[in-house]
Amino acid sequence: MRLITGNEYELKIESIASDGRGVGHIDRIAVFVPFTVPGDTAIVRITKILKSYAEAEVIRIIQSSDKRRLPPCPLFYECGGCALMHMEYNAQLEEKRSIIENAMRRIGGFSNFHLDKMIGMDEPYNYRNKMVFHAGTVDGKTVFGFYAPKSHKVIPLKSCITGNSLNAKIVEAITEYMDEMSIQPYDYDLKRGTIRQIFIRSSKKDGSIMVVIVTGQSKLPVINLLTDKLKKAVPEIKSIILNINKDKSPHSLGKVNKTIYGNDYIEDEILGITFRISPQSFFQINPTMTEKLYKEALLDIKPTDNVLDIYCGIGTISLIAAKTAKKVTGVEIVPQAVKDANKNAKLNGITNASFFADSAENLVPHLIEKGERPNFIILDPPRKGSDKETINAIIKAAPERIAYVSCHPATLARDAALLSRGGYEIAAACGVDMFPHTAHVECVVLMSRK
Ligand code: SAH
């Protein structure tokens, strides 16, 4: 059967792709269909044919998979933030397990690869400690919500079931203040208006909340009215900050922060280490699962270890490792993150960790060349994975153990294959569901020298 764009076909969905779309086959060609679930049989219309696969949309479901459920969020089909909310949670976990195992088998060549476990959340809602609401206008009224895909049109939403349930009260209080003071939301198309975003962070440790109001102007009128409304609505608020962003970019925070109430930071804790978080700091967005992930990565850490933590960010894993290990060295490309790592080390009285601001590919070969011999190496690279220079330097350093933490199974599989050729074998592997209902999945692979 030859596929033709615009034609309709019956398709049985077999699996989930790494972006969350369902995948089936027509005449051995993979067809990717959003909003489908493995086990569904659907009539689909082909929207695009590419070299090695095709894309399609659902016309109707003929037989619904027993893994399918009514998405608990009414905006699931419009938002695009969660790709798997129409699947039972246990089925999501099983699919994520398959994504990791298939990548390790097909790309990595580990033909018998099997995850020891796939750790899910007991309560897979309200897990995000950070949420951004964009300002906009609908029917002449100020609203906050998220952008419809590829546009600046705001779809109103005061709270998201993956975030803190107190967010709605914060959004309502700020909207009320704007209405009373006739403050306009910023319009990116007209380049007019004042308030752009509300950025909310919460601490798992003590429930404290930071509210950052992103505005194009450095002053807001009758600021006490705003802070009073917020404090009254949500007493957990311990920090209110104006972030001044006069830029055209709608997505980022500006550089200047003005604290209008409380502290200019909140604190959170991961495995006994305190982190001080300011508006611009990077911090893991699901602290509950971050703890589980790091516990797996540090399963085998020993008091005699000399640890190298590559791609260390603000030193989260490094500082936890430093509680047990003899010495820890962190490498991270973003200088501000390294500053935060040093501050966090001080805050926790840790003196056996040091951090370098440089790229892994530059610094790691140099450190090994100079004779540094870590016996335990941790890598937690971004989605594109590590690179040949870094991997070769790791092999040259010949540590006893490696913990590879990954947010992208395909690049993990590629890099693990290189390490395996360099003399390492897989000792343990586990998946961790850091972002329930999205297609993202984290994984830890522990390797040891053969
Ligand atoms: N381990 C940290 C952060 C992991 S995210 C934590 O758990 O919090 C990956 C980190 O790699 C980011 O902080 C990013 O800035 C950094 N990074 C990206 N490319 C890099 C490179 N080439 N060399 C070093 N660090 C890099």
Residues whose N, C-alpha, C, O or C-beta is under 5 A from the ligand:
A	BS01	SAH	Y311 C312 G313 T316 V331 E332 I333 V334 D358 S359 A360 E361 D380 P381 P382
